[in-house]
Amino acid sequence: MYKPFLEHLRSELFERFELEARPIPAGLEQCTSDRGRSPATIESWCYQCPELRKIRYTYMDAGDAMQVFNSVVYPSHQYDLPFLGIDFLSFGKVKNLVVLDFQPLFQDEAYQAKYIQPLQSLHEKYDDLVQGLEMKSYDANQYFSKYLLFAKVEPDVVPTRVFEAFKDYLNLYWEMMAAATPLTNPEDIQRVIAAQKEYDQYSADRDPAHGLFSSHFGNEWANRFLFEFLFEDAKPAVVA
């Protein structure tokens, strides 16, 4: 269901950036499971370039039962740009959840004006994809912008309205990346490094997909996937 989204992202990345493969820990690139009602396959890709230190995207395919496309783009540490966060999920082609955002590193007014305010026009253009849904696992005021697209949609909207929004959000992000000026102050760079690490820890501690991965591929694989690939700067909680 979301393969065209993956292919568009891949095409855009390779056209715009000098990418090189970023290693994925052995055994996490792909996994297949016969658990559950429908066999499931999960596959991931990861790249890097001078502007973007980590570009990861994952596709989970369980046929008509479930389709999941997830991606996070991490800017290099000399840029204080927000993350590009993408999360599209379909369960039985009935429940279709769309999450698309520029995820801010910081919440101060200057940062918001510089990197988040430019999203307002797209947010208004796609106001039907703004439904004020409750976030059960996350604080909407931390690592999410006020111009987040977050909606439950009908299947016929995915290849049309959602795909157009996806392309527009990507284009704005690439424009923002092209216009960005690298940081030179070591203290500013360290602040970005710390914020990106905090994002990984925050996300790993709350990721609702861990249970999904665990149910299909086992808890050991899911834990490795979470901490060694998705959010590699996070540390598992120490069990006393």
Secondary structure, DSSP 8 states (H G I E B T S, - for coil): --HHHHHHHHHHHHHHS--EE----TT-SEEEE--SSS-EEEEEEEEE-SSEEEEEEEEEE-GGGEEEEEEEEEE-TT----EEEEEEEEETTTEEEEEEEEE-S--SHHHIIIIIGGGHHHHHHTGGGB-----SSS-TTSS--TT-EEEEE-GGGIIIIIHHHHHHHHHHHHHHHHH------HHHHHHHHHHHHHHHHHHHHH-THHHHHHHHH-HHHHHHIIIIIITTT-------
